[in-house]
């Protein structure tokens, strides 16, 4: 094994950081929109509609 593959490196560490930030936003924003829309916004999800 080569010593050059040791550690994450700047590019991979940045990718992990950006993925974590965007990934959490993908879960938070729909929840915030559902809160604004009210309880009726949960009905299509419960029925399995797209």
N, C-alpha and C positions, 0 to 999 in steps of 0.2 A: 504494500500500500504506500502511496506517495504522501509526503508531508504537505504537498500543496492543496490537498483536499480537506485539510483540518479546519474546523470551525465553519461558521455560517457564511461569513463574508458580508460585505455591505449590500450587495444586490439581493441576496436571499433574505437577509434580515429586514431590508426595506419591504420586500414582497410579503413577508409574514406580517409585518406591522400594518401595511395597507390592507391586507386581507382581513385582519382582525377588526380594523375600523369599519370597513365596508360591510363585512359580514354581520356585525352587530347592528349596523344601520338597517340592513335588510330585514331584520326582525323587529326593530323598534318602530320604524316608520309606518308599517301597516297597522300595528297596534294603536299608534297615535291617531291614524286616520279612522279606525274603527270607533275609537272613543268619541271623536268629533261627529261621526255619522250617526251614532246612537245604536240602540239595541237592534234595530231592523237590519243593520249591516251584517249581523251574524247569521241571519236566517238563510241566505243562499249558501253559506259555507256549511251549515248544518244539513242542508238538503243535498249537498254534493254538486251543486251547480258550479260551472267555471267562473 
